[in-house]
Amino acid sequence: MGRRGNGIRRRGALRAGTRFDFASTWVLVASMAVFAGCGGRLGPATVSLTRTHYNVAAQETSAQELLLNLVRLRYRDTPYFLQIASLSTNMRAMAGLGTESFFVPNGADSQLLLGSLSIEESPTVTYTPLVGDRFVSQLLEPVSPEILLLLSHAGWSMERFIRLFVQEIGGVPNAPTASGPTPAEEPVFEEFLRVAELLRKLQSRRQLQLIGGSLGGRGAETPNPTEDGVLLRFSPAALETDEYKELQGRLGLEPGREIFELVSGIGARAPHRINLVLRSVLSAMFYASHGIQVPEADRAAGRVTTTISRDGDEFDWDRVTGSLIDVGSGRAPDLPYASVRYRGHTFWIDDADLHSKSTFTMLNLVLALQAGELPAGGPILTLPVAQ
């Protein structure tokens, strides 16, 4: 399925208006040879001219697709992912030489020698939908604690990734009803935000870190780095801080213990263990979608759920997602980070909103990790690009 275009053509002409004789012919033929010789350097020049432009286009459209799917989820519409499977382009240079006869007023005839050089580009884009039971199951499966470990080692804020991907920690809930379509009633989240803030403060002072390994079945004091698992380790200095003591009370930590095992699932509590209920990528996207400012017309028409707070007023989702992600609607800035049209409205992320951009990038990274390789089978859409 697709359309064949004429490509992109760039032409230049070499003209000589002298009478046709052997001297001028050889001069012009030599000039054309120089132009034609440029074809030998066309390949390296093509990389220089096109690679960055295609890279930027792929990145921008990937951001637009993720934003589009977040907006879809806010409206309870089905998300859909279409990935660029391949991008190729063919370029060729063509040189031509010809003559044109004409008469001049004095009755003599003359010939004009014409030369041309053209460059033709024919790009082809192949798209593959991310579908099938394997991709859907990966989209719905909770992320593993190892992904949190990867994000931590990459320098990401612990507060950001646990707010986005952890639904419950040590029995403290993080707006669990926001892990799906917008709930009708205010979620429970205040205590979790405080726990995330305490962890961030300790992390910023380098008094805690995530490490790989296991404590074994009995919760040994010394970790075994050769075994699979993720551990939360506090420094000796952290044990004397007010933040650690508050965390100890909120999460039920064993007093004075430096290393705790992070275990996915509810399970039974243990002195050396912190239980995590992790979100799936789709649940994290639902959670982030509550940071979208829905146009008042759609809200009044009932196209989205209006959440009611405990005091009976409309709940402000900015209390939950405000420092994570903020997607505006209406007229976009001149140079937004990402912008899409959906249901007759423009939704956008401000390029100066660094918090939203960081959360957006994290979602993209984890989505790529969960998606894995493209599903087997042929692509459904190949488009030769028409110009």
N, C-alpha and C positions, 0 to 999 in steps of 0.2 A: 504494500500500500504506500503510495507516495506520488510525488510529482517530480519529473525530470526538468531541471532548469537549464538555462543557457550558460550558467557559470558567471564568473566575474571577469570582465575583459578590460584590460588597460592597453590602449594603443598610442603609439607615437609614430610620426611620419617624417621621413628624411626626403627633402625635395631639392632638386637642382633645376634651375631655369635656363641653363646654357644650351647652346646648340649641341646636338648629340655628336660626339666624336670619341675616339678611343681613349684619349687622356682623361676626359671627364668620366667616362664609363669606369675606368679602372679605379679612379678616386672614390667613386660612389660604391663600387663593389667592395673595395677595401673597407669603407665605412660600415657597410652592411655586415661584413665579416666580423668586425669588432662587436657590433650589436649581437650578432648570432653567437659569438663566443661567450656572451654573458649567460647563455643557457647552461653552460657547464658549471656555473656558480649559483644556479637557481635553487638547488636543493638547500644548501646552507642559508641562503637568503630567505627562503620560505620559512624555515624554523624561526629565524629572527623576527619575521614579520607577523607570524600567525600564532605561535605557541602561547604567548601571554594573553592574547585576546580570547582564545578558546578556553584557557584556564580560568580567566575571569568570568566568562559567560557560564561555565559549568558551575563555579562556586556560587554565583549570584542566583542561578535558577534552582540550585539545591536548597539555598536558604529560603527562596520563595515557596518551594514545595513544602518544606517543613512548616512554615508559617501558615500556608494554606490548610494543611492538615490540622493544625491547632485550632484554626477558626472553624473548620468543619466539626471538630469534636465539641466546641462550645455550642454549636447549633444542633448537636446530636446527629450530625450527618456522618456517613461512613468515610473514614480516611482511605486514601489510595496513594500508593507509592509507585513511581515510574522512574527507573534508574537508567542512566546513560550506559549502555553496554559497550559501545564502541563509537569512536569518532575518527573518521579518516578524511583525508582530502587529497585530491590529485591536482597537481599544477604542471602546466607545460608552456613552454615558450615557443612562439612561431615567428619566423622572419620571412619576409616576402620582398621581391624585387620585380618591378615592371616598368613599362614605358607608356607614354601617352603622347600621341602626335597632334599637332595643331598648326594652323597657319597664322603668321604674323602679318601686320598691315602691308609691309613692303613686298609681299608675295612669296617670300621664302617660307619653307616649311621648317618646323623645329620639333624636337621631341623632348619631353620631360621625363626624367628618370625618377621613379617613385620607389621608396623603400619603407617598409613598415615592420614593427615588432609588436607582438601581442602576447600577453600572459593570461592564461585562463586557469581559474581555480574552480574545482568541483567538489565541495564538501559533502559527506554523507554521514548522517547520524543514525545510530541504531539504539532503540529503546527496548528495555525489558521490564515488564511489570514484576514487582516483588509480590508474588502470590504463592499459593500452594500451602499444604498443611505444615511444612517445615518452617516456612517464614512466619505463618500465623502463630504457630506454637511458640516460636522464639519471641514474637511480639507480645505474647500473653504470659510467658513464663517470667517469674520474678528474676531480677538481675542477681548475679551471684555476689557474695561478699568480696570475691577476688577483683571484681570490677571496681568496687570502692577502693581496694588496695591500689589498683592501677592509677586511679584518679588522684589518690593521695600522693603517690610517688611522683606523679606528673606536676605536682605543685598546686593542685586545686584546693580551695577552701573546704574544710570538712563541713562547715555549716551549710554551704551551698549543696553539696551532693547528698548529705543526709536529709535535708529538707525536701529535696526533689525525689530521691529514690528510697527513703526509709519511711515506712508507714507507721512503724511503732518501734521504740527502743526501750528495752527494760520495762515493758508494760506501760510506757508513756505514749499516748496516741498522737499521731501527726495528721489531723484532718482525714481520717480513713474514708469518710463518705465522699471526699473530693477525689478519690482515686478512680472514679467513674463519672458518669453523667452528673451534671450539677444537681446537688441535693436541694430539697425544698427547705430544710432547716439548717441552722448554723452549725458548722462542724466544731469538734473539740480539738484545739490546737495550741492554746496559750502556753501550757507547761512545756510542750515539746519545743516551742520557739526559745524558751529559756534554756533548755538543755543544749540546743544547737549553739546558742550564744556562748554558753560556758565552754563548750568544746572548742569553739573558734578562738576564744581568748587564750586557752591553754596551748592550742596549736600555734598561735601567733607568737607565743613566748618560747616555742620549741620545748614545751613541757609534756607533750604527748605526741605519739605517732602511731600509724598503723604499720605492722610488720607481718611478714608471712611466717607461718609455722603453726605448731599445735602444742597444747599443754598436756596432751594425753588424757586418758579417762579419769584420772584422779586429780587433775588440775595442778600439775607440778609447778613449782615456782620458776623453774628454768625452761624456756621454750625450746622445742625441737624444730629447728628451721627446715629439716628435711621432710617433714610431714606437711600435707596440705592443710590449709586453714588460714585464718586471719586473726591477728591478735591486736589488742589495743594496749599500748604500753605507756604508762606515766613515768616521768622522771622522778627521782627521789625528791627533788625540789618541789615538784607539783603536789606532793602529799601534804605539804604544809600550807598550801594556799586555800583561800576561802572558796575559790571555784571548785577545787577538788572535793572539799568537804560538802559543798552544796550538791554536787553531782552524786556523791556517795549517798546522801539522803534521798534524792529524787529517784535514783536508779537502783537503790538497794545494794550498793557495792560493799564488798568486804573491807572494813577499815584497814588502812595501811598497806593494802595490796597494790602492787605496781602493774601487773600484767593480767589482762582479762581476755578470754576467748570470745570472739564474736560468732554467734551461732544463728543461722538462718532458721526462722520458725519460732513458734510460741514456746513449746516444750516446757520442761520442768526447770525451775530456777536452781542455780548452783552458785556457791560463793565465788567461783573463778570464771563465771560465764555471764555474758550480756546477750540476751536474746534480741534478734532483729527480725521484724517483719518487713521484707523488702518489696518494693513495687516492681511491676513489669514496666517495660518501656511505654506500653500503651497507657498504663495507669499514670506514669509520670507525665505523659503528654496531656491526659485529662486534667491532672493537677495543675499543670502550667497553663492550660487553656482558660482557667478561671482568672488569669491576669489580663484577659482581653476586654477592652471597653466596648460593650455592645451598643450600637446605635439605639437611641431612645425609641425610635419608631418600631424596631424589631422587638424591643422589650415590651412595649405597650401592646403589640400584636400577639404576644405570647409565643413568639418563635424561640425564645430561650426561657429557661427556668429562672424565676426570681426567688432567691433564697431569703428566708425570713429569719431575723435574729431572735434571740431569746426574749427581748423586750417588745417584740411584735413589729419592729420596723424592718425596712429592707436591709439585708446584711451587706456590708462593704467587704468585698473579697480582697481589697487592697490590704486588709489586715493580715491576710494569709500569704499572699503572693507579692505584695508591694515591693519588697527589696529583692525579689527574684526576677520577675519579668513583668513588663508593662507594655501591652500592645494597644496602640491608639487606633481610633477609627475616625473617619471623616477625611478632611483635607490633610494630605501627608506633607511633611517637610520637603524642601527642594531636593535634598539628598538623603533619603532614608537609608538605613542599613538594609532593610528588606521591606517590600511593599507588594500586596496582592489585592486584586479585585474579587469580591465574592458577594453574591446576593445583592448586587447593586451598590455595595459600599467598598471603600478602600480601607484596608487594615495595614498597619505599619509599625515598625520598630524604629525609634529615633537613633540615628548614628551616634549621638552623644550619650545614649543610655548604656553605659558600660556594664551595669548589672544585668540588664536584659540580654545584651550580646554575649556575656559570659555564660549565662544559663542556656541560651540558644545553642552556643557552641558545644556545651556539655551534652545536651540532648542529642545533637548530631553525632558526637563521638560514640555515645553509648548505643544509639540506633545502629551505627555502622558495625559496632562490635557484635550486637545481637543478630543483625541481618546475616553476617558471614558472607560466604561466596554467593554469587548469583545462582538461582535455581537452574537445574538442568533443563534443556529444551531450547528450541529456537526462539528468536525474538519475534514479536508480533508486529513491529512497526519499524520500517527502515525508510528514512526520508532523504533523498537527494535534495539538497538545499537549492531552491530556485531564487534567482536574483532578478 
